């Protein structure tokens, strides 16, 4: 039986917490173990697009055209050069999408409807779609949450890590009540962990005390190779697969697959 796609929104309204890095490298790690993955770039900055090696000049149509109804999702998808991993790219045009969508019917459902049409037409035969959200709780993020089965929340291991998390959780709950009753928090990913810094350890312990088993066991370390990789247009798994950051994303992919299997009741 054909397996249905799982849509995971990678969201946190705080910037610089590792959303795009997670989308790129988790997508690569999932593809490396045989999953078919689509990264949907909903951030106007387009860093997930360029981080997967797609030149901005190569993007003719993007998620902007998908949201405003000028292109179907299957028609904007580009190959990344990584087997099993493709990208629906972003452009700066997304900056104006919120204003343009204000007068649309089902303005919060634009991405969900586009994914549904793509799956029905047979053009989106993926195991996972990872939606890279902008660093704000705007209509783009609401579209991602409305389309998603679950949310992945990257959380930086620094002092203000929990600040704003409650707002995101409230937004998720509001979307679940009003727009998407199936939406769940799949897990929280601790990122930029520095084992030499006692504050990182304290933050990790505090987050686990509050959120319990919602926090993945895998922690993404602060790693210079992870930071360097996007400037070369590569996921860190291709840039330096032996580094600590790359190995952490491989472990995270395995943990997410296990958690997804438990949710489906697989044995």
N, C-alpha and C positions, 0 to 999 in steps of 0.2 A: 504494500500500500504506500502511495506517495506520502512522504512526510511533509506536514505543513510548516511554513516558515515561522520562526519565532522572531518577533520584533522587540529589540531591547534598546530603550532610549538611554543614552549616557548623559546624565544631567546633573548640574549643580550651578546655581546662579552666581557663585563666586568664580572669578577668573583665576587662571594659573594653578588649578588644582590637578591637572592631568587628564581632562576629558578627551581632548584630541589625541594625546599620546596614547591613551587607553584604547580609543577607537581604532587607531592605526595598528598598534601592536597586538591587541587582543584579536582583531580581525585576521592579522597575519598568522598568529599562533593557532587560531581555529582552523584556518585554511590548511596549515601545515599538517594537521591531524586528519585531513580528509573532509572537513566541512566545506560547503559552498557558502560564501559570505558576501554580502553587499554592505559597504559602508555608505550611508546616506548622510551627506554633508549638509547640515542646515545652519551652519555658522557662516555669516557673511564674510568673515575673514578668510575662509577657504583653506585653512591650514591642514585639514585632513586630506583635502584634494592634493595639494602640493606635496604633503608629507608622504603620499603614496606614489610620488613620481610623476604626477600628471601636471604638465605645463599649463599655466593659465591660458596661454594662447591656443591651446588645443581644445578648450572648452567652448563649444558652440551653443549648447543648450544646457541648462542646469536645473537644480531643484527649484529655482525661482519660477521658471516656465512651467514646471510641474504643478506648483501650488496655485498659480493664477490660471491654469487650465489651457496653456498654449502648447503643452507637450505632454505625452504620456511618459510615465516613469521609465518604462522599458526602452524608450527612444533616447534617453539622456545618459544611460549607463555607459561607462568607459572601462576598458581593461586597464589593469594596473601593472601588468608584467609579472604578477605573482599568481601562480596557478590556484584557481579556486577563489580568488579575491577580486571583486570589482567595486567600482565606486560610482555613485550618483553625485556628481560634483556640485560645488557651490561657486557663486560669483558675488561680487559686491552688490549686484542688483537686489539681493535679498534684503538689503538695508531698507528698501522701500516697500517690501512685501506686506508688512503689517498694515500700513496705510491703505494699500491697494485692496487687501483682503477684507477691510472693514465693511464693505458693502456687499460682499459675497454671501450667498446662502451657504450654510454649513461651513462657516469660515474656520472653525476649529477642527473640522473633519477632512480638510483638503488632502493631507498626506495619507490618512487612513483610506479614503476613497481611492486615491491613486494606487496605493499598494494593492487594494482589493481588485481593482481592474487589471493590474499587471499580473497578479497571481491567476485570475480567471482566464486571462489571455495566454497563459503559459510562458510569459516572458520573465517571470521572477521565481525561478526554481532554485531557491536558496534554502539552506538550513537556518541561517541567521541573517537578519538585517540589524546592523548597529547604527543607530541614529546619533550623530554627533551634534549636540545642542549648543546654541550660543550661551554665553555666560550671563543670562538674565532670564527672568520668568515672563517672557513676552509671548506673543501669539505663535511664534515659530516653535518655542518650547512646548506650548500648549498643544500644537499640532502633533509634535513628537509623542507627547504623553497620551494623547487621544488615540494615536495609531499603535502604541506599544502594548505588548503583553506584560512587560515588566520594565523596571528602571534599575540601571546600574548607577551608583553614586560614588564617583571618586572623591576622596576626602583627604586633604593634605595634612600630614602629621606636623602641624604647627599650631601656635597658640590660639588663633581664631578659627580653628577647624570646625568646631561645633556651632560657631556663630552663623546664623543663617540656615543651618541644616533644618531647624524646626520649621522655618518658612517653607522650605522645599517639601518637607513631609506633609505640611498642611495643604500645599498646592496639589500634591499627589492625591491626597484624600479627597480634596474638592473635585478633582478631575474624575476620580473613581465614582463619586456620588452623582455627578451631573453629566459626564460625557463618556466614560469608559469603565463600566463596572468590573471588567476583568483585570484592570491595572493593579500591579503589585510591586513592592520593592523586592527585586531579586537579590540584591546584596549591596553592601558598602565596601569599596576598595580603598584601603589605606595606601596613600601614595607619598612619594618624596620622603621616605623614612630614612633618617640618619642615625645609625646605631651608636655613633659617637656622642650624640646629643641626648641627654637624659630627658629633655622636653619631648622629643619624639616618642620615647618609650612611655612617658606619662600620658601623652595624648592618645596613643594607641590603647592603653589600658582604660582610659576614661571612655573612649568610644565603645569599646567592647562591653564595659559595665552598663552603658546606656542601651546599646542596640543588640547585645548578645550575639546569637548565631546568625544574625543578619550580616555581620561583618565577616568577610572572607578570611580564611586562615592565611592565605598568601598576602604578603605585604610587598609593595613595589618600592625598592630602595631609591634614594637619591643617587643618580648614576650619571657621570659625565657623558658616557657613550649614548645614553638615551637622549640627552640634550643635544648632542651633536648630530644624530641621525637625520632629523628633518631637514637640516641644511644641505644634506646630500640627496634629498628626495627619496629616502629609504626608511622603512621600519627598522628598528634597532635589531630585529632578528635577522635581517639581511646585512646590516652594517657591521654588526659584531655579535654573532649568535652566542658566543661564549661568555659575554659579560653578564654581570649579576642582574642587570635590568631585563635583558632578553630572557634569561632563565626564569625570572620571576613571572613574566608574562606567559611563558609556556605552562608554568604551574597553575597560573590563574585560569587559563583556558581549560585545563583539565578539571579544575575545581568547578567551573561554571557548567561544563558538560555533565559532571556528576550531579550537580544540583538540579539542572534541567531534567535529567533522567529521573531523579527522585520526585520532582513535581509531576512528571507524566506517569509515575508509578511503574517505570521500567524495572526490570530485575536483572 
